[in-house]
Amino acid sequence: MDFNTSQPQSTRSHYRVLLINDNPDEVAAIRRALGRSLQVRFQVTHTEWMSAAVRALQTEPFDITFADLFLPDRSGVGIISELRALAPRLPIVATARIGTERMAAEALHAGADDYFQVEVETAGESNLLVRIASHVMERKQLSNRLSFLHEASNTLAASLDLESTIKAVHGLVIPHMADCCILEFVDASGKAVRSSLCGPGSWFGPISDGEVRPMADFTVETATQLAWSPVVAEVLNRGKVELFADMENGALQAFAYTPAHYAKLQALHIKSIIIAPLTSGGTSLGSLSLAALDGSRSYGDADVQLLEEFARRCAVALDNALLYEKVETALEAQEELLARVSHDLRTPLTSIRAGLGLLTMNVGDKLAANEISLLNNAKRGAERLGLLVNDLLTQNEISRNGHGLDKEPIDLCDIVEDSVTLLGPLVQGKNQQLKTDLPGPLPYVGNAKLLGQAITNLLDNAHMHTPAGTEITVSCRVTPTEMLLVIQDNGPGIAPELHEAIFERFYKAPSARRGRGLGLGLTIARTVVELHGGRLWIESTPGEGTTFFISLPQPEEEEAEVSEISAANREDC
């Protein structure tokens, strides 16, 4: 467990010292030496045993420790290693009355920040120990601050989720910088949000009422204008970090939103507060307030500087999270719109297909050649529109439920044949041939609907980019580890630099004619294959056609048995 101390500050009036030493003469000399300081007072807690020091570190915060290397229950530099494990941020000065350069080097290597050889006769009358303590704490303070900011940068950059970002801010601040923390901002939908944390428990609540709620009841309220407290409003107006070191004589009232909120703040016994504006890209997002409770710590200029740097990182992380939330909301709205449009298109499309079919059946033999040509063009257009609608619906289904596919025993041979039949009118209209060379039933465990859409899209791509009168073939090779579907055409081919680009969402080849798809077909095909644990790639040379490869892993033994039983009941391809 990490028992950290509060950070030493330039304006502190006293420092808390843990003195671990069982020699009365050395203890007296160290106390006298620390008492010679004119700038600050050292408040000493003394223990003679290492076990007692461990208990003290578990219950009290300290700013520095002086640890003797020879104790009744411990001996050697292992004392330093144990202290460093307990309190990684605590400045440690190793002490010994009889020591060597080797012992000093070993103590520093074990984690001590400095070494002091106690001369009982002179130590108490010298300022050396005070200077060592001051330098050690300054060095450790700088190191701790740099380490904290590095950790903050990594932690805040780890997620774009808004709630995770809020939790990260609180988790970084407490207990290292504050006893209480309040984060206030306006979210992406214009709602005013206040989140607060005191000690080990977390609470979230809306700005307006100042109530404290458990994290599970994270709530916000819509507000046309954020109702900052008078002090926070002034800090935001000035645009810089402000320190309020004295909360005596009712000064806390200016920080409250309501009388009830003021009562809650009073109950916390707040000693000092620092407030930082959160600004990103010239835009004020909100504020971050830190509070030190009575007797726990005292804020100073060094804390102001640290909070300035930390607030910059918080503002960027919060701005990114809010922007991400806006994008996610916009994408959800877009997907919802596409889903509704696609579903709404299905009904009239079904009517169009049925009407064209009846027209062909009833009066097809009475139409002139040019009228039959127009009718066939309309039928092909309806089929093409049906494929586009299916792409839109499949894309939305993958976006919403792609990682939770419903799988069942299927026969890939049947799925391929269904896709070939679906594309029949389009292929015939272009005087193409679409041939299959499959070895019979192909038992598999997968999502029949999505795999069918993937194969249909690949066949449709070959149909669109293959000249009239040419041939498209579908074959399959089965090995103990995979099923390899191969779709081959003798079209114009694809340049090597475009082999991956064609699978990007909404990609359109530079030479593609307008109106030839949405640019979703190949993206959907690859996504579906990958969701089944497979791979989709192409091999193509300009002028020599294109071959698409779908590699699907063979199902596990139990799944394979179920698939074979299911496939045995179907007719061979």
ABEGO torsion letter per residue (X at the ends): XBBBBBBBBAABABBBBBBBBABAAAAAAAAAAAAABAABBBBBBBBABAAAAAAAAAABBBABBBBBABBAABBEAAAAAAAAAABAABBBBBBBABBBAAAAAAAAAAGBABBBBBBAAAAAABAAAAAAAAAAAAAAAAAAAAAAAAAAAAAAAABABAAAAAAAAAAAAOAAABABBBBBBBBAAGBBBBBBBBEABBBBBBAAAGBBBBAAABBBBBBABBBBBAAAAAAAAAGBBBBBABABGGAAAAABABAAAAAAAAAAGBABBBBBBBBBGGBBAEBBBBBBBBGABBBBAAAAAAAAAAAAAAAAAAAAAAAAAAAAAAAAAAAAAAAAAAAAAAAAAAAAAAAAAAAAAAAAAABBAAAAAAAAAAAAAAAAAAAAAAAAAAAAAAAAAAABBBBBBBBAAAAAAAAAAAAAAAAAAAGBBBBBBBAEBBBBBBBAAAAAAAAAAAAAAAAAABBBGBBBBBBBBBBAABBBBBBBBABAEBBAAAAAAAABBGBBBAABBBGBEAGAAAAAAAAAAAAAGBBBBBBBBBGAEBBBBBBBBBBBAAAAAAAAAAAAABBBX
